[in-house]
Amino acid sequence: MAFEKITDEMLEGKGNIGKPNTPGVSTQEMQRIMDEIPREVIVPAFNEFLDAL
């Protein structure tokens, strides 16, 4: 049973790394940005892991 690791490519363009100190986005957009990695990368990988078990 092989599992896929979370790679830098999966994280690219997600989250707040590389954003300016004052990002110039709404509070709602900043909350979405902060949730990108958990919601779009970690949760799907974790669910795939659980399904495989």
RAUR-V129460 format. One record per backbone hydrogen bond with DSSP energy under -1.0 kcal/mol. NH is the residue of the N-H (numbers start at 1). CO is the residue of the C=O. E is the energy in kcal/mol with one decimal. If there is no record, write none. Layout:
NH;CO;E / NH;CO;E
This chain:
11;7;-1.1 / 12;8;-1.3 / 14;11;-2.2 / 19;16;-1.9 / 30;26;-2.4 / 31;27;-2.3 / 32;28;-1.9 / 33;29;-2.5 / 34;30;-2.4 / 35;31;-1.3 / 39;35;-2.5 / 40;36;-3.0 / 41;37;-1.9 / 42;37;-2.4 / 43;38;-2.9 / 45;41;-1.7 / 46;42;-2.9 / 47;43;-2.7 / 48;44;-2.2 / 49;45;-2.1 / 50;46;-2.5 / 51;47;-2.6 / 52;48;-1.9 / 53;49;-1.3
